[in-house]
Amino acid sequence: MATKIPGNTQSILKHWHESVPDDRLAHLVRDAGRAFNKRLQVRLQKYNVSFGHWTFLRILWTSDGLTQKELSDLAGVMEPTTFSAIQAMEALGYVVRKQKPENRKNMYVHLTPKGKALKKALVPLAVDVNHVAVHGVSQAELLTTRKVLLKVIENLAQEEAQMDGRPSAP
């Protein structure tokens, strides 16, 4: 039995298939990203973790002990957004902020045992969303999609570097 697709998703799909099948890739990537995020948010709610907190947790699981500025840069958000999120995550017991004796200017964000433990529960949720998203897509198509998206990111980063007057990466 086929599952009924929600109306808002039907509208988006109709838009892409019928109205503007050749519209800009940026819009399609944005809509795909929104769909991924929405499905992950639903799963994260079961653990009382917001999508914003997920973003910072993912970064800290691989690079614990970053400054708030470093976290902002890696998450692609403004520092006040990071500050608010870190305050909330600290209240939830996921992180602590510490100063290093040799550098009292910066606050470093560290995961607590509770924050570290969330990884075991939350990462499988994201893996599940990815499995759902690529259902019916061949390995070859996935490989091509990844290559194309990585090239898009690289091209835009090179253009950003050129606009900022920095030398581009090789």
C-alpha positions as CSV (number, residue, x, y, z in Angstrom):
1,M,0.0,0.0,0.0
2,A,1.4,3.4,-1.0
3,T,1.8,6.0,1.6
4,K,0.0,9.3,1.0
5,I,2.5,12.2,0.5
6,P,1.7,15.3,2.5
7,G,0.1,18.2,0.6
8,N,3.0,20.6,1.0
9,T,5.4,18.0,-0.4
10,Q,3.1,17.2,-3.2
11,S,3.1,21.0,-4.1
12,I,6.9,21.1,-4.1
13,L,7.2,17.9,-6.2
14,K,4.6,19.3,-8.7
15,H,6.5,22.5,-8.9
16,W,9.7,20.7,-9.7
17,H,8.3,18.2,-12.1
18,E,5.8,20.4,-14.0
19,S,6.2,24.1,-13.3
20,V,10.0,24.6,-13.4
21,P,11.7,21.4,-14.2
22,D,14.8,23.3,-15.3
23,D,14.9,25.9,-12.5
24,R,18.2,26.7,-10.7
25,L,19.9,23.9,-8.8
26,A,20.2,26.1,-5.7
27,H,16.5,25.9,-5.2
28,L,16.3,22.2,-5.6
29,V,19.2,21.7,-3.2
30,R,17.4,24.0,-0.7
31,D,14.2,22.0,-0.9
32,A,16.0,18.7,-0.6
33,G,17.8,20.1,2.5
34,R,14.6,21.3,4.0
35,A,13.1,17.8,3.6
36,F,16.1,16.1,5.2
37,N,16.0,18.6,8.1
38,K,12.3,18.3,8.6
39,R,12.4,14.5,8.8
40,L,15.4,14.6,11.2
41,Q,13.8,17.2,13.4
42,V,10.8,14.9,13.9
43,R,13.2,12.1,15.1
44,L,15.3,14.4,17.3
45,Q,12.1,15.6,19.1
46,K,11.8,12.2,20.7
47,Y,15.1,13.0,22.5
48,N,14.2,16.6,23.2
49,V,17.1,17.8,21.0
50,S,16.5,20.7,18.7
51,F,17.9,20.8,15.2
52,G,20.1,23.7,16.1
53,H,21.6,21.7,19.0
54,W,22.1,18.7,16.7
55,T,24.3,20.9,14.5
56,F,26.6,21.9,17.3
57,L,26.6,18.4,18.8
58,R,27.7,16.9,15.5
59,I,30.6,19.4,15.4
60,L,31.6,18.8,19.0
61,W,31.5,15.0,18.6
62,T,34.3,15.3,16.1
63,S,36.1,18.4,17.5
64,D,35.5,18.8,21.2
65,G,36.9,21.8,23.0
66,L,36.3,24.5,20.3
67,T,35.8,28.2,21.0
68,Q,32.4,29.7,20.4
69,K,33.8,31.5,17.4
70,E,35.2,28.3,15.9
71,L,31.8,26.6,16.5
72,S,30.0,29.6,14.8
73,D,32.3,29.3,11.8
74,L,31.9,25.6,11.4
75,A,28.1,25.7,11.9
76,G,27.8,28.6,9.5
77,V,25.9,30.8,11.9
78,M,26.5,34.1,13.7
79,E,28.2,34.2,17.1
80,P,25.1,35.4,19.0
81,T,23.2,32.4,17.6
82,T,26.0,30.1,18.8
83,F,26.1,31.9,22.2
84,S,22.3,31.3,22.8
85,A,22.5,27.7,21.7
86,I,25.5,26.9,23.9
87,Q,23.8,28.6,26.9
88,A,20.7,26.4,26.3
89,M,22.9,23.3,25.8
90,E,24.8,24.0,29.0
91,A,21.4,24.3,30.9
92,L,20.5,20.9,29.4
93,G,23.7,19.4,30.6
94,Y,25.1,18.7,27.2
95,V,28.1,21.0,27.3
96,V,30.3,23.1,29.6
97,R,32.2,26.2,28.8
98,K,35.7,26.5,30.2
99,Q,38.7,28.9,30.0
100,K,42.2,27.6,29.5
101,P,44.7,28.8,32.0
102,E,47.0,30.0,29.1
103,N,44.2,31.8,27.3
104,R,41.6,33.3,29.6
105,K,40.2,35.4,26.7
106,N,38.3,32.6,25.0
107,M,35.7,30.3,26.3
108,Y,36.0,26.7,25.1
109,V,33.0,24.4,24.7
110,H,33.4,20.8,25.8
111,L,30.9,18.0,25.8
112,T,29.7,16.5,29.0
113,P,29.3,12.8,29.4
114,K,25.6,13.4,28.7
115,G,26.4,15.3,25.5
116,K,28.8,12.5,24.4
117,A,26.2,9.8,25.1
118,L,23.7,11.5,22.8
119,K,25.8,10.5,19.9
120,K,24.9,6.8,20.2
121,A,21.2,7.6,20.2
122,L,21.1,10.5,17.6
123,V,23.5,9.5,14.8
124,P,21.4,6.4,13.9
125,L,18.4,8.8,13.5
126,A,20.3,10.7,10.8
127,V,21.5,7.5,9.2
128,D,17.8,6.4,9.0
129,V,16.8,9.7,7.3
130,N,19.5,9.2,4.8
131,H,18.3,5.6,4.1
132,V,14.8,6.8,3.6
133,A,15.9,9.7,1.4
134,V,17.9,7.5,-1.0
135,H,15.4,4.6,-1.3
136,G,15.2,3.6,-4.9
137,V,18.4,5.5,-5.9
138,S,21.3,3.3,-7.2
139,Q,24.8,3.4,-5.8
140,A,26.0,4.8,-9.1
141,E,23.5,7.7,-8.9
142,L,24.5,8.3,-5.3
143,L,28.1,8.4,-6.2
144,T,27.4,10.9,-9.0
145,T,25.2,13.0,-6.8
146,R,28.0,13.2,-4.1
147,K,30.6,14.1,-6.7
148,V,28.4,16.8,-8.2
149,L,27.5,18.4,-4.9
150,L,31.1,18.3,-3.7
151,K,32.2,20.0,-6.9
152,V,29.4,22.7,-6.4
153,I,30.7,23.3,-2.9
154,E,34.3,23.6,-4.2
155,N,33.4,25.9,-7.0
156,L,31.4,28.2,-4.7
157,A,34.3,28.2,-2.1
158,Q,36.8,29.1,-4.9
159,E,34.5,32.0,-6.0
160,E,34.2,33.2,-2.4
161,A,38.0,33.1,-2.0
162,Q,38.5,35.1,-5.2
163,M,35.9,37.7,-4.1
164,D,37.5,38.0,-0.7
165,G,40.9,38.4,-2.4
166,R,42.3,35.2,-1.0
167,P,44.2,32.7,-3.2
168,S,42.0,29.8,-4.2
169,A,42.8,26.2,-3.2
170,P,44.6,24.0,-5.7
